[in-house]
Amino acid sequence: MTQWAAGEGPREKLAERGPAALSDAELLAVLLDTGYRDCNALDMARELLGQFGGIAGLMCADRGALLACPGVGPAKYARLRAATELARRQALSAVAEGDVMNSPQATRRFLHHHLGNRRREVFCCLFLDSQHRVLSCDDLFFGTLDGAAVYPREVAVRALQHGAAAVIFAHNHPSGVADPSAADRRITERLCAALALLDIRVLDHIIIGRGQSYSFAESGLL
């Protein structure tokens, strides 16, 4: 970052005009801080974004792929992962502040942070109290690109452990398409039936795709 004249670098631009004024590459350059031989931080940021297909691809890249890139060592890798986790936690805190039913956009924003960059399918559950406040967000089942095996009994046990009165299910489609499959519909029906026996309400099942989401509740499927 010291290669720019005063006032010309991404850090100075951020300080003077705010982070929204920076491009993806400039924001990434601030995180990287330095480049490598004959490549400054901004050029390195552009290389990484090009190689991984943008911010989303970069942030879900595995450790080995990132460390194989020129100039990316353990310190830069740690900064990238820390930035991703901070964004996820900020989004969760916005959801946890009150009734999730009063802030559906905040809930979806969190789920995009939590699931949107996963390279395999993950099924998670937001466990809620009687006031629809978040008790916990648990990743319960993990699959391949083709799906995850979901077991209603395990969901019910975890709900009872948390003392949940209601739940919101969510999972991602690594393909990027958020439309529900026939299997998604079947497992939602099975989960609803299992939790109904325990008087635990299923408020929604949200599928996260690439920049899009699908709500079972909004589509009249719950």
Kinemage of the C-alpha trace (Angstrom):
@kinemage 1
@onewidth
@group {chain A} dominant
@subgroup {mainchain}
@vectorlist {calphas} color= white
{ca met a 1} P 0.000 0.000 0.000
{ca thr a 2} L 3.048 2.247 0.340
{ca gln a 3} L 3.504 2.252 -3.449
{ca trp a 4} L 0.812 4.880 -3.968
{ca ala a 5} L 1.340 8.594 -3.580
{ca ala a 6} L -0.416 10.280 -0.678
{ca gly a 7} L -4.174 10.299 -1.164
{ca glu a 8} L -4.144 7.873 -4.112
{ca gly a 9} L -4.321 4.478 -2.397
{ca pro a 10} L -7.433 2.465 -1.485
{ca arg a 11} L -6.957 3.146 2.224
{ca glu a 12} L -6.914 6.902 1.673
{ca lys a 13} L -9.935 6.652 -0.641
{ca leu a 14} L -11.796 4.693 2.025
{ca ala a 15} L -10.943 7.246 4.708
{ca glu a 16} L -12.007 10.193 2.567
{ca arg a 17} L -15.068 8.793 0.771
{ca gly a 18} L -16.167 5.739 2.761
{ca pro a 19} L -16.023 2.024 1.918
{ca ala a 20} L -18.978 2.186 -0.491
{ca ala a 21} L -16.848 4.286 -2.850
{ca leu a 22} L -14.329 1.463 -3.306
{ca ser a 23} L -14.512 -1.259 -5.928
{ca asp a 24} L -14.321 -4.937 -4.951
{ca ala a 25} L -10.656 -4.964 -5.921
{ca glu a 26} L -9.898 -1.863 -3.859
{ca leu a 27} L -11.643 -3.260 -0.767
{ca leu a 28} L -9.768 -6.518 -1.171
{ca ala a 29} L -6.496 -4.612 -1.567
{ca val a 30} L -7.092 -2.948 1.814
{ca leu a 31} L -7.439 -6.399 3.385
{ca leu a 32} L -4.373 -7.780 1.612
{ca asp a 33} L -2.329 -4.700 2.615
{ca thr a 34} L 0.666 -5.740 0.502
{ca gly a 35} L 1.241 -7.489 -2.789
{ca tyr a 36} L 4.263 -9.459 -3.829
{ca arg a 37} L 7.293 -8.834 -6.002
{ca asp a 38} L 6.378 -6.671 -9.022
{ca cys a 39} L 2.684 -6.822 -8.081
{ca asn a 40} L 1.079 -4.279 -5.751
{ca ala a 41} L -1.896 -5.053 -3.507
{ca leu a 42} L -4.489 -3.728 -5.976
{ca asp a 43} L -3.126 -5.741 -8.884
{ca met a 44} L -2.959 -8.800 -6.659
{ca ala a 45} L -6.591 -8.243 -5.656
{ca arg a 46} L -7.600 -8.074 -9.322
{ca glu a 47} L -5.710 -11.296 -10.033
{ca leu a 48} L -7.464 -13.105 -7.186
{ca leu a 49} L -10.914 -11.873 -8.177
{ca gly a 50} L -10.312 -12.926 -11.766
{ca gln a 51} L -8.991 -16.345 -10.788
{ca phe a 52} L -11.890 -17.174 -8.448
{ca gly a 53} L -14.690 -15.472 -10.371
{ca gly a 54} L -15.341 -12.573 -8.023
{ca ile a 55} L -15.835 -12.007 -4.303
{ca ala a 56} L -18.194 -14.956 -3.761
{ca gly a 57} L -15.819 -17.418 -5.390
{ca leu a 58} L -12.822 -16.037 -3.560
{ca met a 59} L -14.464 -16.169 -0.134
{ca cys a 60} L -15.547 -19.800 -0.537
{ca ala a 61} L -12.219 -20.986 -1.956
{ca asp a 62} L -10.559 -23.614 0.187
{ca arg a 63} L -7.346 -23.049 2.065
{ca gly a 64} L -5.172 -24.998 -0.332
{ca ala a 65} L -6.405 -23.125 -3.390
{ca leu a 66} L -5.796 -19.740 -1.757
{ca leu a 67} L -2.364 -20.582 -0.392
{ca ala a 68} L -1.335 -21.779 -3.846
{ca cys a 69} L -1.817 -18.235 -5.213
{ca pro a 70} L 1.285 -16.047 -5.540
{ca gly a 71} L 1.685 -13.770 -2.543
{ca val a 72} L -1.031 -15.403 -0.413
{ca gly a 73} L 0.502 -16.720 2.800
{ca pro a 74} L -1.019 -17.736 6.140
{ca ala a 75} L -1.418 -14.112 7.269
{ca lys a 76} L -3.379 -12.993 4.187
{ca tyr a 77} L -5.452 -16.173 4.276
{ca ala a 78} L -6.308 -15.478 7.924
{ca arg a 79} L -7.354 -11.886 7.136
{ca leu a 80} L -9.685 -13.045 4.344
{ca arg a 81} L -11.314 -15.663 6.546
{ca ala a 82} L -11.645 -13.212 9.445
{ca ala a 83} L -13.384 -10.663 7.210
{ca thr a 84} L -15.885 -13.291 6.037
{ca glu a 85} L -16.646 -14.389 9.572
{ca leu a 86} L -17.073 -10.826 10.815
{ca ala a 87} L -19.661 -10.183 8.087
{ca arg a 88} L -21.502 -13.381 9.034
{ca arg a 89} L -21.537 -12.495 12.739
{ca gln a 90} L -22.720 -8.952 12.064
{ca ala a 91} L -25.591 -10.339 10.016
{ca leu a 92} L -26.459 -12.826 12.770
{ca ser a 93} L -26.450 -10.110 15.429
{ca ala a 94} L -28.953 -8.117 13.360
{ca val a 95} L -31.251 -11.160 13.274
{ca ala a 96} L -30.793 -12.020 16.951
{ca glu a 97} L -31.869 -8.593 18.205
{ca gly a 98} L -35.618 -9.274 17.958
{ca asp a 99} L -38.488 -11.197 16.370
{ca val a 100} L -37.176 -12.748 13.143
{ca met a 101} L -40.654 -12.512 11.640
{ca asn a 102} L -40.387 -8.720 11.818
{ca ser a 103} L -37.100 -8.713 9.886
{ca pro a 104} L -37.297 -11.299 7.077
{ca gln a 105} L -34.739 -9.422 4.989
{ca ala a 106} L -32.225 -9.481 7.838
{ca thr a 107} L -32.800 -13.204 8.226
{ca arg a 108} L -32.158 -13.823 4.540
{ca arg a 109} L -29.103 -11.570 4.607
{ca phe a 110} L -27.646 -13.637 7.423
{ca leu a 111} L -28.417 -16.902 5.635
{ca his a 112} L -26.717 -15.631 2.488
{ca his a 113} L -23.614 -14.877 4.573
{ca his a 114} L -23.882 -18.194 6.384
{ca leu a 115} L -24.604 -20.496 3.452
{ca gly a 116} L -24.095 -18.615 0.207
{ca asn a 117} L -20.387 -19.357 -0.142
{ca arg a 118} L -20.481 -23.058 0.783
{ca arg a 119} L -19.201 -25.398 -1.889
{ca arg a 120} L -21.319 -28.328 -0.735
{ca glu a 121} L -24.880 -28.500 0.492
{ca val a 122} L -25.409 -27.616 4.145
{ca phe a 123} L -28.704 -27.876 6.019
{ca cys a 124} L -28.981 -25.551 8.996
{ca cys a 125} L -31.684 -24.611 11.455
{ca leu a 126} L -32.486 -21.398 13.292
{ca phe a 127} L -33.952 -22.410 16.647
{ca leu a 128} L -36.295 -19.770 18.078
{ca asp a 129} L -37.984 -19.103 21.404
{ca ser a 130} L -41.674 -18.351 21.848
{ca gln a 131} L -41.034 -14.698 20.907
{ca his a 132} L -39.280 -15.806 17.696
{ca arg a 133} L -35.901 -14.699 18.985
{ca val a 134} L -32.880 -16.702 17.877
{ca leu a 135} L -31.630 -19.246 20.397
{ca ser a 136} L -29.070 -20.821 18.099
{ca cys a 137} L -28.148 -21.407 14.485
{ca asp a 138} L -26.853 -24.948 14.000
{ca asp a 139} L -25.426 -26.592 10.911
{ca leu a 140} L -26.980 -30.051 11.158
{ca phe a 141} L -26.331 -31.960 7.952
{ca phe a 142} L -23.676 -31.816 5.268
{ca gly a 143} L -23.776 -33.246 1.788
{ca thr a 144} L -22.208 -33.155 -1.615
{ca leu a 145} L -23.167 -30.960 -4.537
{ca asp a 146} L -26.148 -33.279 -5.002
{ca gly a 147} L -27.766 -32.972 -1.597
{ca ala a 148} L -27.638 -33.682 2.119
{ca ala a 149} L -29.287 -36.480 4.082
{ca val a 150} L -31.639 -34.864 6.598
{ca tyr a 151} L -33.013 -36.836 9.555
{ca pro a 152} L -36.142 -35.456 11.290
{ca arg a 153} L -35.331 -37.287 14.520
{ca glu a 154} L -32.017 -35.453 14.885
{ca val a 155} L -33.688 -32.108 14.168
{ca ala a 156} L -36.305 -32.839 16.824
{ca val a 157} L -33.684 -33.816 19.406
{ca arg a 158} L -31.703 -30.639 18.785
{ca ala a 159} L -34.862 -28.510 19.004
{ca leu a 160} L -35.698 -30.043 22.392
{ca gln a 161} L -32.137 -29.487 23.610
{ca his a 162} L -32.461 -25.785 22.787
{ca gly a 163} L -35.973 -25.553 24.207
{ca ala a 164} L -37.144 -24.163 20.867
{ca ala a 165} L -40.746 -23.157 20.278
{ca ala a 166} L -40.278 -22.580 16.549
{ca val a 167} L -37.716 -23.182 13.816
{ca ile a 168} L -36.629 -21.907 10.430
{ca phe a 169} L -34.902 -24.407 8.157
{ca ala a 170} L -32.393 -23.331 5.531
{ca his a 171} L -30.049 -24.956 3.097
{ca asn a 172} L -28.004 -23.900 0.114
{ca his a 173} L -27.972 -25.046 -3.489
{ca pro a 174} L -24.326 -24.919 -4.634
{ca ser a 175} L -25.604 -24.939 -8.219
{ca gly a 176} L -26.794 -21.382 -7.569
{ca val a 177} L -30.452 -22.065 -8.454
{ca ala a 178} L -32.729 -21.565 -5.456
{ca asp a 179} L -35.841 -23.390 -6.744
{ca pro a 180} L -36.881 -26.315 -4.505
{ca ser a 181} L -36.468 -29.856 -5.728
{ca ala a 182} L -38.982 -32.644 -5.165
{ca ala a 183} L -36.676 -33.950 -2.420
{ca asp a 184} L -36.689 -30.516 -0.760
{ca arg a 185} L -40.485 -30.571 -0.666
{ca arg a 186} L -40.613 -34.108 0.725
{ca ile a 187} L -38.140 -33.497 3.533
{ca thr a 188} L -39.921 -30.279 4.494
{ca glu a 189} L -43.181 -32.202 4.845
{ca arg a 190} L -41.486 -34.874 6.967
{ca leu a 191} L -39.829 -32.296 9.214
{ca cys a 192} L -43.065 -30.380 9.710
{ca ala a 193} L -44.898 -33.590 10.642
{ca ala a 194} L -42.195 -34.649 13.122
{ca leu a 195} L -42.010 -31.279 14.868
{ca ala a 196} L -45.794 -30.871 14.961
{ca leu a 197} L -45.900 -33.851 17.335
{ca leu a 198} L -43.719 -31.801 19.713
{ca asp a 199} L -45.773 -28.619 19.257
{ca ile a 200} L -42.814 -26.878 17.586
{ca arg a 201} L -43.807 -24.563 14.716
{ca val a 202} L -41.959 -24.547 11.418
{ca leu a 203} L -42.010 -20.916 10.274
{ca asp a 204} L -40.148 -21.292 7.004
{ca his a 205} L -37.712 -23.252 4.901
{ca ile a 206} L -35.396 -20.980 2.942
{ca ile a 207} L -33.213 -22.132 0.080
{ca ile a 208} L -30.148 -20.026 -0.647
{ca gly a 209} L -28.830 -19.837 -4.198
{ca arg a 210} L -26.336 -17.532 -5.854
{ca gly a 211} L -27.686 -14.061 -5.128
{ca gln a 212} L -31.228 -15.383 -4.752
{ca ser a 213} L -33.384 -17.234 -2.243
{ca tyr a 214} L -36.643 -19.175 -2.094
{ca ser a 215} L -39.103 -19.120 0.820
{ca phe a 216} L -41.491 -22.039 1.341
{ca ala a 217} L -43.683 -19.822 3.526
{ca glu a 218} L -43.942 -17.016 0.980
{ca ser a 219} L -44.737 -19.546 -1.732
{ca gly a 220} L -47.608 -20.995 0.298
{ca leu a 221} L -45.923 -24.361 0.865
{ca leu a 222} L -46.080 -24.158 4.673
